[in-house]
């Protein structure tokens, strides 16, 4: 019986020894506030040798009395960013709430996102834990912690090594951005105005210099069919650059493909012209024929505009 008791005592001390060795890697900071019966924080034993991507782990154990409970919804259970070089995640290892004595064990992980060319000191801010009962709310703070972050590259000279302060990255100056944006907007407006003016100039020039447009205006003041035919002939000859007859319609359209759509109207026009000028037939005022000539000139003006626009651009 005594041997069993001795073995049990030795086993108990062995477990206690192993536990103390595991927690020996942390520094204990004890405190008490309000309804907090016990508050222990276990800091890392080494505060140096960290590099980009490493994780600093701090553990805490809190015991409260009565109905004072930890506000677990206030914990950073999801990884979140603290500043430009740290993020945090809190793991609730244990939460035993009995009503008289409540025990909480937390693991706080800080991941480093700071890479420097010199050895730097990084400071971990206080972390606030919120406790409350039905009447009040109070806070307990995990204390500040500082650690040394090593450079990614090895220095060639280690003499007179100085630890540089941690410098937050500077935000870009938006003044130059908006200045560049304003220059771009002004340049785009000027370019758009130039292109628009160019197109308007070409459009007006085409309208004013249209051979068939001028003929169409002249035709509005004519009642004689023969005079209307002569105006139409002069417009076609002027655009073709020579006298044009029915036998030369194919050559005209070959030189001016845009007029293919009015080939049949041109053939009817030249047939009518031969009947008027080379036959003995007597024609009346020919209001219907003049309307047909006006329609032909309108279509030819459209073809002329398309052709000249293609040459202009």
Secondary structure, 3 states (H helix, E strand, C coil): CHHHHHHHHHHHHHHHHHHHHHHCCEEEEECCCCCEEEEEEEEECCCCCECCCCEEEEEEEEEEECCCEECHHHCCCCCEECCCCEEEEEEEEEEEECCCEEEEEEEEEEEECCCCCCCEEEEECCEEEEEECCCCEEEEEECCEEEEECCCCCCCCCCCCCCECCCCCCCCCHHHHHHHHHHHHHHHHHHHHHHHHHHHHHHHHHHHCCHHHHHHHHHCCCCCHHHHHHHHHHHHHHHHCCCCCHHHHHHHHHHCHHHHHHHHHHHHHHHHHHHHHHCCCCCCCCHHHHHHHHHHHHHHHHHHHHHHHHHHC
